[in-house]
Amino acid sequence: MKYGIDLTIHEEGLKHAVEVAKKRNIVIPTFKQMKDPETHTPAAVKEKLKKTGLWDVDSANLFRITWKNEPVKSGGLFGGVNYIELPSALTGVDARIVAIVGKWFPTGAHKVGASFGCLAPRLVTGQFDPLHQKAVWPSTGNYCRGGAYNAQLLGCESIAILPEGMSRERFDWLETVAGEIIATPGTESNVKEIYDKVWELRNTRDNIVVFNQFDEMGNHLWHYEVTGHAMEEALRELMRPGDRFAGVTVTSGSAGTTACGDYLKTIFPGSKVAVGEALQCPTLLENGFGAHRIEGIGDKHVPWVHNVKNTDMVMAIDDEDSMGFIRLCNEPAGKKYLRSLGLKDEFIDQLPLMGISGAANVIMAAKMAKYYELTSKDVILTVFTDSMEMYGSRLKEMEEEHGPYTDMDAAADHARHVLGVRTDGLLELTYAERRRVHNLKYYTWVEQQGKTSEELNAQWYDAEEYWGGIHATADKIDERIEEFNRLTGLL
């Protein structure tokens, strides 16, 4: 394949990967199994999962890389897609806003899926040799956590790279799974510093393979196949007669999750894809730069895996809105205030499922609803990429900075940061504006990272063939995984 995901077999690496899998009793799941785990997961794996914790470093948890895990910390099997609908009393809009929930993945974030989509194809083709190479996971947060975790489960050594300003919870947990951790200068917006460290490793170490989420098409493909199908299934379950699917809102980050919108457009051609970023760093909106606090979003560039031609809208979300929203939903005074709106404890108790970027995604959905004047018959989908389990330290930092959270703070935060959200910082993209955003890829990827302008043009001018070719590799990867499992003899 000229572009896309290379599935060329490397015999020596494949031999070593099979040896490691045999020794460590590793069975690798297919995309089909991740989309429908209840039907396709082997019975022996299910029995093992009944005795396995969700975050345990156990290869059986590879089969929990799905949106359909039973929402328990240990021993759970599979059910329907985990999602939550946010009532209008909270969001301030009539449109139905529904978020699928990433908390119930191993590591507590859906990035474990994206990193699997990058590593597994290399492993089952022998392009990554677990006996002689280390997997490098450059990231602004959850991706390197997912990558290091998957590497452990798949018998591979790993190096995690992330900015030093990320939450303490991320570093503490990484120390339990990553062979090496490298902290780079800055925070969310300092992606170039991560790239610089990657180039330094490439120039000084011979035994590394870099899995860069921003240009690895396995990231895009996993979300297209697994997240996209999960969203479709959730819609089929929750939509009432006469309801319309309006679109999906996701913050950019690595842009992998945007691929779910590509998939949904094949089912609902009139639906929209809105991609968000921090107002403090409005790269897509106005070629801007800056630092912000919406953890999980790296910016100042357009990811290579972003199919910009399929993006209908870009939005800038003030990080103050995200931070105020999570404080409202997690402080005792905030919960008391939400009860005064008539919200039930059963719902309020689920709000910690929403992390900082999840809060930004909901704010985006409210902006979309207001811009398109959506009604109670319209459904907007979004994603809770992770939960507040990763951000307890941020709540403590806000209390230290602003003081104890009061009833008045809760009412003010709801009014300002949620109900008061407007349609500013939003741009519905014309053809020329899409092309303008796409062309920004040149400066990062062609000038700095060794991509070709030929492939950049193929993403735009031959978009259907380029992206369609990537999507078509899912079945081929499944065939390679099935053959790999056959070679191990473990099934």
C-alpha positions as CSV (number, residue, x, y, z in Angstrom):
1,M,0.0,0.0,0.0
2,K,1.4,3.4,-1.0
3,Y,-0.2,5.2,1.9
4,G,-1.9,4.1,5.1
5,I,-1.1,1.1,7.3
6,D,1.7,-1.1,6.1
7,L,1.1,-4.8,6.7
8,T,4.3,-6.2,5.2
9,I,5.5,-9.3,7.1
10,H,8.9,-9.1,8.8
11,E,9.7,-12.8,9.4
12,E,12.3,-12.5,12.2
13,G,10.3,-10.0,14.2
14,L,7.2,-12.1,13.8
15,K,9.0,-15.2,15.0
16,H,10.1,-13.3,18.1
17,A,6.7,-11.8,18.7
18,V,5.1,-15.3,18.6
19,E,7.7,-16.6,21.0
20,V,7.0,-13.9,23.5
21,A,3.2,-14.4,23.2
22,K,3.6,-18.2,23.7
23,K,5.8,-17.7,26.8
24,R,3.4,-15.1,28.3
25,N,0.1,-16.6,27.2
26,I,-0.9,-13.6,25.2
27,V,-3.9,-13.8,22.9
28,I,-4.6,-10.6,20.8
29,P,-8.1,-9.4,20.1
30,T,-9.4,-8.4,16.7
31,F,-11.3,-5.3,15.8
32,K,-14.4,-7.5,15.4
33,Q,-14.0,-8.7,19.0
34,M,-13.5,-5.1,20.3
35,K,-16.7,-4.1,18.5
36,D,-18.8,-7.1,19.7
37,P,-16.9,-8.6,22.7
38,E,-19.9,-10.5,24.1
39,T,-20.3,-12.5,20.9
40,H,-16.8,-13.0,19.9
41,T,-14.6,-13.1,23.0
42,P,-13.3,-16.7,23.6
43,A,-15.0,-18.5,26.6
44,A,-11.6,-19.1,28.3
45,V,-10.8,-15.4,28.2
46,K,-14.2,-14.6,29.7
47,E,-13.6,-17.0,32.5
48,K,-10.3,-15.3,33.3
49,L,-11.8,-11.8,33.2
50,K,-14.2,-12.9,35.9
51,K,-11.2,-13.0,38.2
52,T,-9.3,-10.0,36.8
53,G,-9.4,-6.3,37.8
54,L,-10.1,-3.7,35.2
55,W,-6.6,-2.1,35.6
56,D,-4.7,-5.3,36.3
57,V,-1.5,-5.8,34.2
58,D,-2.9,-9.0,32.7
59,S,-3.1,-9.8,29.0
60,A,-6.7,-10.9,29.4
61,N,-7.5,-7.2,29.7
62,L,-6.6,-6.7,26.0
63,F,-10.2,-8.0,25.5
64,R,-11.5,-5.1,27.6
65,I,-10.4,-2.6,25.0
66,T,-14.0,-1.9,24.1
67,W,-16.7,0.6,24.9
68,K,-18.9,-2.3,26.2
69,N,-17.2,-3.3,29.5
70,E,-19.5,-3.9,32.4
71,P,-19.0,-0.8,34.6
72,V,-17.2,-2.4,37.5
73,K,-13.6,-2.3,38.8
74,S,-13.1,-6.1,38.8
75,G,-14.6,-9.2,37.4
76,G,-16.9,-7.6,34.9
77,L,-17.7,-9.0,31.4
78,F,-19.6,-7.1,28.7
79,G,-22.9,-5.4,28.0
80,G,-24.0,-2.5,25.9
81,V,-22.2,0.7,25.1
82,N,-21.5,2.8,28.2
83,Y,-23.1,6.2,27.8
84,I,-24.8,8.9,29.7
85,E,-27.4,11.5,28.6
86,L,-27.0,15.0,30.1
87,P,-30.4,16.7,31.0
88,S,-31.3,20.1,29.7
89,A,-31.4,21.5,33.2
90,L,-27.6,21.0,33.3
91,T,-26.7,21.8,29.7
92,G,-29.1,24.7,29.1
93,V,-30.1,23.5,25.6
94,D,-33.1,21.5,24.4
95,A,-31.0,19.1,22.2
96,R,-30.2,15.7,23.7
97,I,-26.5,15.6,24.5
98,V,-25.2,12.0,25.0
99,A,-21.6,11.1,25.9
100,I,-20.0,7.6,25.6
101,V,-17.9,6.9,28.6
102,G,-14.2,6.1,28.6
103,K,-13.8,5.5,32.4
104,W,-14.5,1.7,32.0
105,F,-11.5,1.0,29.7
106,P,-8.4,-0.4,31.3
107,T,-6.3,2.6,32.5
108,G,-9.6,4.6,32.7
109,A,-9.3,6.2,29.3
110,H,-10.1,5.3,25.7
111,K,-6.5,6.1,24.6
112,V,-5.7,2.5,25.5
113,G,-7.7,1.6,22.3
114,A,-5.9,4.1,20.1
115,S,-2.5,2.9,21.3
116,F,-3.6,-0.7,20.7
117,G,-4.5,0.3,17.1
118,C,-1.0,1.5,16.6
119,L,1.0,-1.3,18.2
120,A,-1.0,-4.4,17.4
121,P,-0.5,-4.2,13.5
122,R,3.2,-3.8,13.9
123,L,3.4,-6.7,16.4
124,V,1.4,-9.2,14.4
125,T,3.4,-8.4,11.2
126,G,6.8,-8.6,12.9
127,Q,7.5,-4.9,12.2
128,F,8.0,-4.5,15.9
129,D,10.3,-7.0,17.5
130,P,9.6,-7.3,21.3
131,L,12.9,-9.0,22.0
132,H,15.1,-6.3,20.5
133,Q,13.1,-3.1,20.3
134,K,11.3,-0.6,22.7
135,A,8.1,1.1,21.9
136,V,8.2,4.9,22.3
137,W,4.9,6.7,23.2
138,P,5.1,10.5,22.8
139,S,2.0,12.1,24.2
140,T,0.4,14.9,26.2
141,G,-1.1,12.4,28.6
142,N,-3.4,9.4,28.3
143,Y,-2.0,8.0,25.1
144,C,1.4,7.2,26.6
145,R,-0.4,5.7,29.6
146,G,-2.4,3.5,27.3
147,G,0.6,2.7,25.2
148,A,2.8,1.7,28.1
149,Y,0.0,-0.4,29.5
150,N,-0.6,-2.2,26.2
151,A,3.1,-2.7,25.8
152,Q,3.2,-4.5,29.2
153,L,0.2,-6.7,28.3
154,L,1.8,-7.5,24.9
155,G,5.2,-8.3,26.3
156,C,7.0,-5.2,25.0
157,E,9.3,-2.7,26.7
158,S,8.2,1.0,26.5
159,I,9.4,4.6,26.9
160,A,6.7,7.1,27.8
161,I,7.2,10.8,26.9
162,L,4.9,13.5,28.2
163,P,5.1,17.1,29.4
164,E,6.3,17.7,32.9
165,G,3.3,19.9,33.7
166,M,0.7,17.1,33.4
167,S,-1.2,15.9,36.5
168,R,0.6,14.1,39.2
169,E,-1.8,11.2,38.9
170,R,-0.5,10.4,35.4
171,F,3.1,10.2,36.4
172,D,2.4,8.2,39.5
173,W,0.5,5.5,37.6
174,L,3.0,5.5,34.7
175,E,5.8,4.6,37.1
176,T,4.0,1.2,37.6
177,V,4.0,0.2,33.9
178,A,6.5,2.1,31.8
179,G,10.1,1.0,31.6
180,E,11.3,4.6,31.2
181,I,9.5,8.0,31.6
182,I,10.8,11.2,30.0
183,A,9.2,14.5,31.1
184,T,9.5,17.3,28.5
185,P,9.2,21.0,29.1
186,G,5.8,22.6,29.3
187,T,2.2,21.4,29.4
188,E,-0.6,20.6,26.9
189,S,0.5,23.0,24.2
190,N,4.1,22.0,24.1
191,V,3.9,19.3,21.4
192,K,7.0,20.4,19.5
193,E,9.1,19.8,22.6
194,I,7.8,16.2,22.6
195,Y,8.7,15.9,18.9
196,D,12.2,17.3,19.6
197,K,12.7,14.6,22.3
198,V,11.6,11.9,19.8
199,W,14.1,13.1,17.2
200,E,16.8,13.0,19.9
201,L,16.0,9.4,20.7
202,R,15.9,8.5,17.1
203,N,19.4,9.9,16.6
204,T,20.9,8.3,19.7
205,R,19.2,4.9,20.1
206,D,19.0,2.1,17.5
207,N,16.5,-0.1,19.2
208,I,13.3,2.1,19.3
209,V,10.1,2.3,17.4
210,V,8.1,5.5,17.7
211,F,4.4,5.2,17.9
212,N,3.4,8.9,17.4
213,Q,-0.4,9.1,17.9
214,F,-0.5,12.3,15.8
215,D,0.6,10.5,12.6
216,E,-0.1,6.8,13.3
217,M,-3.1,5.8,11.2
218,G,-3.8,3.0,13.6
219,N,-5.1,5.7,15.9
220,H,-7.6,7.0,13.3
221,L,-8.6,3.4,12.2
222,W,-9.3,2.2,15.8
223,H,-11.7,5.2,16.4
224,Y,-13.3,4.8,13.0
225,E,-14.0,1.1,13.6
226,V,-14.5,0.8,17.3
227,T,-15.6,4.2,18.5
228,G,-17.7,4.8,15.4
229,H,-19.6,1.5,15.7
230,A,-20.1,2.1,19.4
231,M,-21.7,5.5,18.7
232,E,-23.9,4.0,16.0
233,E,-25.1,1.3,18.4
234,A,-25.8,3.9,21.2
235,L,-27.8,6.0,18.7
236,R,-29.9,3.0,17.6
237,E,-30.7,2.3,21.3
238,L,-31.5,5.9,22.5
239,M,-33.1,7.6,19.5
240,R,-36.9,7.9,19.6
241,P,-39.2,7.9,16.5
242,G,-38.7,11.3,14.8
243,D,-35.3,12.0,16.4
244,R,-32.5,13.3,14.3
245,F,-28.7,12.7,14.7
246,A,-27.2,16.2,14.5
247,G,-23.5,15.4,14.8
248,V,-20.6,14.7,17.0
249,T,-18.4,17.1,19.0
250,V,-14.8,16.1,20.0
251,T,-11.7,18.0,21.1
252,S,-8.8,17.6,18.7
253,G,-6.0,16.2,20.8
254,S,-4.4,13.7,18.4
255,A,-7.5,14.0,16.2
256,G,-7.9,10.2,16.4
257,T,-11.4,10.5,17.9
258,T,-12.5,12.6,15.0
259,A,-12.6,9.5,12.9
260,C,-15.8,8.4,14.7
261,G,-17.4,11.3,12.9
262,D,-16.1,10.0,9.6
263,Y,-17.8,6.7,10.2
264,L,-21.0,8.3,11.4
265,K,-21.2,10.3,8.2
266,T,-21.4,7.0,6.2
267,I,-24.5,6.1,8.2
268,F,-26.0,9.6,8.7
269,P,-24.7,11.7,5.7
270,G,-26.2,14.9,6.9
271,S,-24.6,14.8,10.3
272,K,-21.8,17.3,11.4
273,V,-18.4,16.8,12.8
274,A,-17.3,19.6,15.1
275,V,-13.6,19.7,16.4
276,G,-12.6,21.7,19.4
277,E,-9.5,23.2,20.9
278,A,-8.7,25.6,23.7
279,L,-9.5,29.3,23.3
280,Q,-6.1,29.9,24.8
281,C,-4.5,28.1,21.8
282,P,-6.8,28.5,18.8
283,T,-4.6,26.8,16.1
284,L,-7.5,25.5,13.9
285,L,-9.6,28.6,14.4
286,E,-7.0,31.3,13.7
287,N,-3.5,29.7,13.4
288,G,-3.0,30.7,17.0
289,F,-0.8,29.5,19.8
290,G,-0.6,29.6,23.6
291,A,-0.9,27.4,26.8
292,H,-4.0,26.0,28.4
293,R,-5.4,23.6,31.0
294,I,-7.6,21.2,29.0
295,E,-5.5,18.2,29.7
296,G,-5.3,15.6,26.8
297,I,-5.3,18.2,24.0
298,G,-1.9,18.9,22.3
299,D,-2.0,21.7,19.8
300,K,-0.1,24.3,17.8
301,H,-0.3,21.9,14.9
302,V,-2.8,19.9,12.9
303,P,-2.4,16.2,13.4
304,W,-1.5,14.1,10.4
305,V,-4.4,11.7,11.1
306,H,-7.1,14.4,11.0
307,N,-9.3,14.1,7.9
308,V,-9.9,17.8,7.8
309,K,-11.9,17.6,4.6
310,N,-14.7,15.9,6.6
311,T,-14.7,18.5,9.4
312,D,-17.7,20.9,9.4
313,M,-16.9,23.2,12.3
314,V,-14.1,24.2,14.6
315,M,-14.7,25.7,18.1
316,A,-12.5,27.3,20.7
317,I,-13.4,26.4,24.3
318,D,-12.2,28.6,27.1
319,D,-10.4,26.4,29.6
320,E,-12.0,28.5,32.4
321,D,-15.3,27.0,31.2
322,S,-14.0,23.4,31.4
323,M,-12.4,24.0,34.8
324,G,-15.5,25.7,36.3
325,F,-17.7,22.9,34.9
326,I,-15.8,20.1,36.6
327,R,-15.6,22.0,39.8
328,L,-19.4,22.4,39.7
329,C,-19.9,18.7,39.1
330,N,-17.5,17.4,41.8
331,E,-17.5,19.7,44.8
332,P,-20.1,19.1,47.5
333,A,-21.6,22.5,47.2
334,G,-21.8,22.0,43.4
335,K,-23.7,18.7,43.9
336,K,-26.1,20.4,46.4
337,Y,-26.8,23.1,43.8
338,L,-27.4,20.5,41.0
339,R,-30.0,18.8,43.3
340,S,-31.8,22.2,43.6
341,L,-32.2,22.1,39.8
342,G,-34.2,18.8,40.2
343,L,-31.3,16.5,39.1
344,K,-31.4,13.1,40.8
345,D,-28.6,11.7,42.9
346,E,-28.3,8.8,40.5
347,F,-27.3,11.1,37.7
348,I,-25.2,13.5,39.9
349,D,-23.2,10.5,41.1
350,Q,-22.2,9.7,37.5
351,L,-20.8,13.2,36.7
352,P,-17.3,12.3,37.9
353,L,-17.3,10.1,34.7
354,M,-16.5,13.4,32.9
355,G,-12.9,14.6,33.0
356,I,-11.6,18.0,31.9
357,S,-11.6,17.3,28.1
358,G,-15.0,15.6,28.5
359,A,-16.3,18.9,30.0
360,A,-15.0,20.7,27.0
361,N,-16.7,18.2,24.7
362,V,-20.1,18.9,26.4
363,I,-19.6,22.6,26.2
364,M,-18.9,22.1,22.5
365,A,-22.2,20.2,22.1
366,A,-24.1,23.1,23.8
367,K,-22.5,25.5,21.4
368,M,-23.4,23.4,18.4
369,A,-27.0,23.1,19.7
370,K,-27.2,26.9,20.0
371,Y,-25.6,27.6,16.6
372,Y,-27.9,25.2,14.7
373,E,-30.9,26.0,16.8
374,L,-31.4,22.4,17.6
375,T,-34.5,21.1,19.4
376,S,-35.4,18.2,21.7
377,K,-35.7,16.0,18.6
378,D,-31.9,16.4,17.9
379,V,-29.2,14.2,19.3
380,I,-25.6,15.3,19.7
381,L,-22.9,12.7,20.6
382,T,-19.7,13.4,22.4
383,V,-17.1,11.6,24.4
384,F,-15.9,11.4,28.0
385,T,-12.4,10.4,27.1
386,D,-11.5,9.8,30.8
387,S,-12.8,10.6,34.3
388,M,-12.1,12.7,37.3
389,E,-10.0,9.8,38.6
390,M,-7.1,11.5,36.8
391,Y,-7.7,15.0,38.1
392,G,-8.2,15.0,41.8
393,S,-5.1,17.1,42.2
394,R,-6.6,19.8,39.9
395,L,-9.6,20.2,42.2
396,K,-7.2,20.7,45.2
397,E,-5.2,23.2,43.2
398,M,-8.3,25.2,42.4
399,E,-9.3,25.2,46.0
400,E,-5.9,26.5,47.0
401,E,-6.1,29.2,44.4
402,H,-9.8,30.3,44.8
403,G,-10.7,29.1,48.3
404,P,-13.5,26.7,49.5
405,Y,-16.3,26.2,47.0
406,T,-19.6,27.7,48.1
407,D,-23.2,27.6,47.1
408,M,-22.8,30.9,45.4
409,D,-19.8,29.7,43.4
410,A,-21.8,26.7,42.1
411,A,-24.6,28.9,40.9
412,A,-22.2,31.4,39.3
413,D,-20.2,28.6,37.6
414,H,-23.3,27.0,36.1
415,A,-24.6,30.4,34.9
416,R,-21.3,31.5,33.5
417,H,-19.5,28.4,32.3
418,V,-22.4,26.2,31.1
419,L,-25.6,28.1,30.6
420,G,-23.8,31.2,29.5
421,V,-21.9,29.5,26.7
422,R,-22.4,31.4,23.4
423,T,-21.6,30.8,19.8
424,D,-18.4,32.9,19.8
425,G,-15.1,31.3,19.0
426,L,-16.9,29.1,16.5
427,L,-16.4,28.8,12.7
428,E,-18.5,26.7,10.3
429,L,-16.0,25.7,7.7
430,T,-16.3,26.5,4.0
431,Y,-14.4,24.4,1.5
432,A,-11.6,27.1,1.4
433,E,-11.5,27.2,5.2
434,R,-11.1,23.4,5.4
435,R,-8.3,23.6,2.9
436,R,-6.7,26.4,5.0
437,V,-6.7,24.2,8.1
438,H,-5.5,21.2,6.1
439,N,-2.6,23.2,4.6
440,L,-1.3,23.9,8.1
441,K,-0.1,20.3,8.2
442,Y,2.7,21.2,5.8
443,Y,4.7,23.2,8.4
444,T,4.7,20.4,11.0
445,W,4.7,17.3,8.9
446,V,6.5,18.1,5.7
447,E,9.0,20.7,6.9
448,Q,9.7,19.1,10.4
449,Q,8.7,15.5,10.4
450,G,9.7,14.1,7.0
451,K,6.3,13.6,5.4
452,T,5.9,14.3,1.7
453,S,3.8,17.0,0.0
454,E,2.6,14.2,-2.3
455,E,0.9,12.4,0.5
456,L,-0.4,15.7,2.0
457,N,-2.1,16.4,-1.3
458,A,-3.4,12.8,-1.5
459,Q,-5.2,13.3,1.8
460,W,-7.0,16.3,0.3
461,Y,-7.4,15.7,-3.5
462,D,-7.8,11.9,-3.3
463,A,-9.5,11.9,0.0
464,E,-12.0,9.2,-0.7
465,E,-9.3,6.8,-1.9
466,Y,-6.8,7.8,0.8
467,W,-9.0,7.6,3.9
468,G,-11.1,4.8,2.4
469,G,-8.0,2.7,1.9
470,I,-7.1,3.1,5.5
471,H,-10.5,2.1,6.7
472,A,-10.4,-1.0,4.4
473,T,-7.4,-2.3,6.3
474,A,-9.4,-3.2,9.4
475,D,-10.4,-6.6,8.0
476,K,-6.8,-7.3,6.8
477,I,-5.5,-6.5,10.3
478,D,-8.0,-8.9,11.8
479,E,-6.8,-11.6,9.4
480,R,-3.2,-11.0,10.5
481,I,-4.2,-11.1,14.2
482,E,-6.1,-14.3,13.7
483,E,-3.1,-15.8,12.0
484,F,-0.8,-14.6,14.8
485,N,-3.0,-16.3,17.4
486,R,-3.0,-19.5,15.3
487,L,0.8,-19.4,15.3
488,T,0.9,-19.2,19.1
489,G,-1.4,-22.1,19.4
490,L,-3.0,-20.6,22.5
491,L,-6.6,-20.8,21.1
